[in-house]
Amino acid sequence: MEKEKITKQPASKSVAAKKTSVKKTTAKQETAKETSKKSTRKQIFTKDMTLGEVLMKKPEAQAILFGFGMHCFGCPVTQFETLEEAAMMHDVDLKLLLKKLNEN
């Protein structure tokens, strides 16, 4: 009977060790899932981004900008002008513009 107890103790420790290992793996997997979720989230546009940056990151934003009356996409200024500056120049509500850019 003593041999059975000795044999059972290491086995139960082994099972406990496996359970702990599984928990650690699960935690790592959860972290990986969270990281992948973050990387697939939509791009957040800010007032300090240039029009060129916006168009590089999201080419379809051209339609949104066009809808706000910003038609000069070939203009070299797009590489230097921020969304905030462009909104001021075109008398556009900056908050609404940022909302629309970040929705899609």
N, C-alpha and C positions, 0 to 999 in steps of 0.2 A: 504494500500500500504506500509506503514511503516513496518508492520509485515513481509511482503514478503521480504523487503530489509534486515531486521534483520535475517530472516531465511536463506537468500542466503549467507550472509557474513560468518557465521560459516561453511556452507557447502563448500564454496570455499576455506576456510582455511583448512578444512579437506581434500579436494582433493589435495591441495598444499602439505600438510603434507604427504599424501600417496605417492605423486610423489617423494618427497624427500626421503622417506623411501625406495621406490623402487630403486632409484638411489644408495643409500647406500648399499642395498642388492646386486645390480649389481656390485658395486665396490668390495665388499667382494668376490663375486663369481669370478670376474676376478682375484683377488689376489690368490684365491684358485687354479684357473686354472693354473696360472703362476707357483705356487709352485709345482703343480703336474707335469707340463712340465719339471721343473728343476730336479725333482726326477727321471724322466724316461729318462733323457739324458744319453748318453753313459758315461762310466767311463773314466776319464782322467788319463792316466798313465804318470808318470814322471820318470826322470832318477834316482831319489832318492828312488824309490820303490824297495823293494827286489823282487827277482824272486818268492819267496814264496807268497808274497802279490799279485803279479800279477796273479799267478795261483789260489789263493784262490778266488779272485774277478772275474776272468774270466778263467775258466778251459780250454776253447777252445783256449786260447793263447798258449797252449803247441804246437800246430801245427805251429804257427807263429814262436815261438822260435826255434823249431826243424828245420824249413826252413832256419834259420839263422845259423845253425850249433851248436846250444846249445842243447846238447843231455842228459845232466846229471840231469834229473828231480828228481831222487831218492836221489841225493847227499845232505847231510845235509847242505852244504854250501849255498844252495838255500834260506835258511831261513835268511841268513846274507848278502849275496852278492847282491848289487844293480844292476839295469839294466845297469847303467853306467860302473860299474866294470866288469860285465859280457861281455859287448860289447867290452871293452878294452882287456879282456882276450881272446876273440874269434875273435878279429880283425873285428868287425862288425861296420858298420856305425850307430851310436846311433840315429841320427835324423831319418834315414829311419826306424829303428826298432820301435821307438816311433810312427812314422806315421802309420805304419802297425798295431801296437797294438791298436791305437786309432781309426782306420778306422772301424773296425768290431764291 
